[in-house]
Amino acid sequence: MNFRPQSIKLDKKRHVLVVDWNDGNSVEYSWDGLRNACPCAQCRDEHSSANVNTVDMVFTLNPVKSFNLDSVELAGNYALKLYWSDGHNSGIYGWEYLRTLNSPTNG
């Protein structure tokens, strides 16, 4: 199926992006999940290097990051471009990629 959104809503109060898809499904994507799944080259590199431990430790401490999603914009007819409060906006979330993300919120 060729997935396309019917509507896209940015719910700043609940920190979710709500996408109603053309197959009748409505999915709520958490902001943290979207940021962690950012497909840009910079974020992909950060995600892959974050899994490499140079020192054996009992546990690894990762700083808690908090991101606000300021706005959402269409990128042509094929994707969304997300604008984050820290200035990051290079990730383009294609419809197929967005639809397959396994990080929607429950509820």
Rosetta constraint file for C-alpha pairs under 8 A:
AtomPair CA 2 CA 96 HARMONIC 7.88 0.50
AtomPair CA 3 CA 21 HARMONIC 6.78 0.50
AtomPair CA 3 CA 22 HARMONIC 6.34 0.50
AtomPair CA 3 CA 23 HARMONIC 7.30 0.50
AtomPair CA 3 CA 95 HARMONIC 6.37 0.50
AtomPair CA 3 CA 96 HARMONIC 6.42 0.50
AtomPair CA 3 CA 99 HARMONIC 7.32 0.50
AtomPair CA 4 CA 21 HARMONIC 5.83 0.50
AtomPair CA 4 CA 22 HARMONIC 5.62 0.50
AtomPair CA 4 CA 95 HARMONIC 6.19 0.50
AtomPair CA 5 CA 19 HARMONIC 6.24 0.50
AtomPair CA 5 CA 20 HARMONIC 5.63 0.50
AtomPair CA 5 CA 21 HARMONIC 4.29 0.50
AtomPair CA 5 CA 22 HARMONIC 5.77 0.50
AtomPair CA 5 CA 95 HARMONIC 7.63 0.50
AtomPair CA 6 CA 19 HARMONIC 7.49 0.50
AtomPair CA 6 CA 20 HARMONIC 5.42 0.50
AtomPair CA 6 CA 21 HARMONIC 5.39 0.50
AtomPair CA 6 CA 22 HARMONIC 5.67 0.50
AtomPair CA 7 CA 19 HARMONIC 5.87 0.50
AtomPair CA 7 CA 20 HARMONIC 5.20 0.50
AtomPair CA 7 CA 21 HARMONIC 7.27 0.50
AtomPair CA 8 CA 17 HARMONIC 7.21 0.50
AtomPair CA 8 CA 18 HARMONIC 5.76 0.50
AtomPair CA 8 CA 19 HARMONIC 4.66 0.50
AtomPair CA 8 CA 20 HARMONIC 6.53 0.50
AtomPair CA 9 CA 17 HARMONIC 5.87 0.50
AtomPair CA 9 CA 18 HARMONIC 5.04 0.50
AtomPair CA 9 CA 19 HARMONIC 6.52 0.50
AtomPair CA 10 CA 15 HARMONIC 7.88 0.50
AtomPair CA 10 CA 16 HARMONIC 6.44 0.50
AtomPair CA 10 CA 17 HARMONIC 4.73 0.50
AtomPair CA 10 CA 18 HARMONIC 6.34 0.50
AtomPair CA 10 CA 71 HARMONIC 7.49 0.50
AtomPair CA 10 CA 72 HARMONIC 7.41 0.50
AtomPair CA 11 CA 15 HARMONIC 5.84 0.50
AtomPair CA 11 CA 16 HARMONIC 5.38 0.50
AtomPair CA 11 CA 17 HARMONIC 5.99 0.50
AtomPair CA 11 CA 18 HARMONIC 7.17 0.50
AtomPair CA 12 CA 16 HARMONIC 6.75 0.50
AtomPair CA 12 CA 69 HARMONIC 7.63 0.50
AtomPair CA 15 CA 30 HARMONIC 6.18 0.50
AtomPair CA 15 CA 31 HARMONIC 5.80 0.50
AtomPair CA 15 CA 68 HARMONIC 7.76 0.50
AtomPair CA 15 CA 69 HARMONIC 7.82 0.50
AtomPair CA 16 CA 28 HARMONIC 5.88 0.50
AtomPair CA 16 CA 29 HARMONIC 5.30 0.50
AtomPair CA 16 CA 30 HARMONIC 4.52 0.50
AtomPair CA 16 CA 31 HARMONIC 5.62 0.50
AtomPair CA 16 CA 105 HARMONIC 7.85 0.50
AtomPair CA 17 CA 28 HARMONIC 5.60 0.50
AtomPair CA 17 CA 29 HARMONIC 5.08 0.50
AtomPair CA 17 CA 30 HARMONIC 6.51 0.50
AtomPair CA 17 CA 31 HARMONIC 7.08 0.50
AtomPair CA 18 CA 26 HARMONIC 6.98 0.50
AtomPair CA 18 CA 27 HARMONIC 5.75 0.50
AtomPair CA 18 CA 28 HARMONIC 4.47 0.50
AtomPair CA 18 CA 29 HARMONIC 6.35 0.50
AtomPair CA 19 CA 26 HARMONIC 5.67 0.50
AtomPair CA 19 CA 27 HARMONIC 5.35 0.50
AtomPair CA 19 CA 28 HARMONIC 6.47 0.50
AtomPair CA 19 CA 29 HARMONIC 7.96 0.50
AtomPair CA 20 CA 24 HARMONIC 6.88 0.50
AtomPair CA 20 CA 25 HARMONIC 5.96 0.50
AtomPair CA 20 CA 26 HARMONIC 4.24 0.50
AtomPair CA 20 CA 27 HARMONIC 6.43 0.50
AtomPair CA 21 CA 25 HARMONIC 5.36 0.50
AtomPair CA 21 CA 26 HARMONIC 6.03 0.50
AtomPair CA 21 CA 27 HARMONIC 7.83 0.50
AtomPair CA 27 CA 104 HARMONIC 6.41 0.50
AtomPair CA 28 CA 104 HARMONIC 5.24 0.50
AtomPair CA 28 CA 105 HARMONIC 5.64 0.50
AtomPair CA 28 CA 106 HARMONIC 7.76 0.50
AtomPair CA 29 CA 33 HARMONIC 6.68 0.50
AtomPair CA 29 CA 34 HARMONIC 6.62 0.50
AtomPair CA 29 CA 103 HARMONIC 6.37 0.50
AtomPair CA 29 CA 104 HARMONIC 4.13 0.50
AtomPair CA 29 CA 105 HARMONIC 5.70 0.50
AtomPair CA 30 CA 34 HARMONIC 6.27 0.50
AtomPair CA 30 CA 103 HARMONIC 7.02 0.50
AtomPair CA 30 CA 104 HARMONIC 5.91 0.50
AtomPair CA 30 CA 105 HARMONIC 5.63 0.50
AtomPair CA 31 CA 35 HARMONIC 6.12 0.50
AtomPair CA 31 CA 67 HARMONIC 7.27 0.50
AtomPair CA 31 CA 68 HARMONIC 7.25 0.50
AtomPair CA 31 CA 69 HARMONIC 6.74 0.50
AtomPair CA 32 CA 36 HARMONIC 6.04 0.50
AtomPair CA 32 CA 66 HARMONIC 7.56 0.50
AtomPair CA 32 CA 67 HARMONIC 7.09 0.50
AtomPair CA 33 CA 37 HARMONIC 6.15 0.50
AtomPair CA 33 CA 103 HARMONIC 5.26 0.50
AtomPair CA 33 CA 104 HARMONIC 7.17 0.50
AtomPair CA 34 CA 38 HARMONIC 6.19 0.50
AtomPair CA 34 CA 103 HARMONIC 7.46 0.50
AtomPair CA 35 CA 67 HARMONIC 7.73 0.50
AtomPair CA 37 CA 101 HARMONIC 7.71 0.50
AtomPair CA 38 CA 43 HARMONIC 6.13 0.50
AtomPair CA 38 CA 44 HARMONIC 7.31 0.50
AtomPair CA 38 CA 91 HARMONIC 5.59 0.50
AtomPair CA 38 CA 92 HARMONIC 7.81 0.50
AtomPair CA 38 CA 93 HARMONIC 7.55 0.50
AtomPair CA 39 CA 43 HARMONIC 6.70 0.50
AtomPair CA 39 CA 44 HARMONIC 6.30 0.50
AtomPair CA 39 CA 91 HARMONIC 5.40 0.50
AtomPair CA 39 CA 92 HARMONIC 6.65 0.50
AtomPair CA 39 CA 93 HARMONIC 6.86 0.50
AtomPair CA 40 CA 44 HARMONIC 6.17 0.50
AtomPair CA 40 CA 90 HARMONIC 5.97 0.50
AtomPair CA 40 CA 91 HARMONIC 4.49 0.50
AtomPair CA 40 CA 92 HARMONIC 6.97 0.50
AtomPair CA 41 CA 45 HARMONIC 6.17 0.50
AtomPair CA 42 CA 46 HARMONIC 6.36 0.50
AtomPair CA 43 CA 47 HARMONIC 6.10 0.50
AtomPair CA 44 CA 48 HARMONIC 6.25 0.50
AtomPair CA 45 CA 49 HARMONIC 6.11 0.50
AtomPair CA 46 CA 50 HARMONIC 5.93 0.50
AtomPair CA 47 CA 51 HARMONIC 6.89 0.50
AtomPair CA 48 CA 52 HARMONIC 7.36 0.50
AtomPair CA 67 CA 84 HARMONIC 6.64 0.50
AtomPair CA 67 CA 85 HARMONIC 6.38 0.50
AtomPair CA 67 CA 86 HARMONIC 7.21 0.50
AtomPair CA 68 CA 84 HARMONIC 5.78 0.50
AtomPair CA 68 CA 85 HARMONIC 5.23 0.50
AtomPair CA 68 CA 86 HARMONIC 7.95 0.50
AtomPair CA 69 CA 82 HARMONIC 7.08 0.50
AtomPair CA 69 CA 83 HARMONIC 6.05 0.50
AtomPair CA 69 CA 84 HARMONIC 4.60 0.50
AtomPair CA 69 CA 85 HARMONIC 6.10 0.50
AtomPair CA 70 CA 82 HARMONIC 7.88 0.50
AtomPair CA 70 CA 83 HARMONIC 5.60 0.50
AtomPair CA 70 CA 84 HARMONIC 5.44 0.50
AtomPair CA 70 CA 85 HARMONIC 5.83 0.50
AtomPair CA 71 CA 82 HARMONIC 6.21 0.50
AtomPair CA 71 CA 83 HARMONIC 5.22 0.50
AtomPair CA 71 CA 84 HARMONIC 7.27 0.50
AtomPair CA 72 CA 80 HARMONIC 6.69 0.50
AtomPair CA 72 CA 81 HARMONIC 5.87 0.50
AtomPair CA 72 CA 82 HARMONIC 4.77 0.50
AtomPair CA 72 CA 83 HARMONIC 6.17 0.50
AtomPair CA 73 CA 80 HARMONIC 5.72 0.50
AtomPair CA 73 CA 81 HARMONIC 5.20 0.50
AtomPair CA 73 CA 82 HARMONIC 6.52 0.50
AtomPair CA 74 CA 78 HARMONIC 7.89 0.50
AtomPair CA 74 CA 79 HARMONIC 6.08 0.50
AtomPair CA 74 CA 80 HARMONIC 4.71 0.50
AtomPair CA 74 CA 81 HARMONIC 6.13 0.50
AtomPair CA 75 CA 79 HARMONIC 5.02 0.50
AtomPair CA 75 CA 80 HARMONIC 5.23 0.50
AtomPair CA 75 CA 81 HARMONIC 5.93 0.50
AtomPair CA 75 CA 92 HARMONIC 7.42 0.50
AtomPair CA 78 CA 94 HARMONIC 5.70 0.50
AtomPair CA 78 CA 95 HARMONIC 6.00 0.50
AtomPair CA 79 CA 92 HARMONIC 6.28 0.50
AtomPair CA 79 CA 93 HARMONIC 5.24 0.50
AtomPair CA 79 CA 94 HARMONIC 3.98 0.50
AtomPair CA 79 CA 95 HARMONIC 5.39 0.50
AtomPair CA 80 CA 92 HARMONIC 5.80 0.50
AtomPair CA 80 CA 93 HARMONIC 5.13 0.50
AtomPair CA 80 CA 94 HARMONIC 6.43 0.50
AtomPair CA 80 CA 95 HARMONIC 7.71 0.50
AtomPair CA 81 CA 89 HARMONIC 6.76 0.50
AtomPair CA 81 CA 90 HARMONIC 7.44 0.50
AtomPair CA 81 CA 91 HARMONIC 6.30 0.50
AtomPair CA 81 CA 92 HARMONIC 4.99 0.50
AtomPair CA 81 CA 93 HARMONIC 6.41 0.50
AtomPair CA 82 CA 89 HARMONIC 5.67 0.50
AtomPair CA 82 CA 90 HARMONIC 7.89 0.50
AtomPair CA 82 CA 91 HARMONIC 6.84 0.50
AtomPair CA 82 CA 92 HARMONIC 7.34 0.50
AtomPair CA 83 CA 87 HARMONIC 6.87 0.50
AtomPair CA 83 CA 88 HARMONIC 6.24 0.50
AtomPair CA 83 CA 89 HARMONIC 4.73 0.50
AtomPair CA 84 CA 88 HARMONIC 5.31 0.50
AtomPair CA 84 CA 89 HARMONIC 6.27 0.50
AtomPair CA 93 CA 97 HARMONIC 6.25 0.50
AtomPair CA 93 CA 98 HARMONIC 5.77 0.50
AtomPair CA 94 CA 98 HARMONIC 5.97 0.50
AtomPair CA 95 CA 99 HARMONIC 5.96 0.50
AtomPair CA 96 CA 100 HARMONIC 6.33 0.50
AtomPair CA 97 CA 101 HARMONIC 6.48 0.50
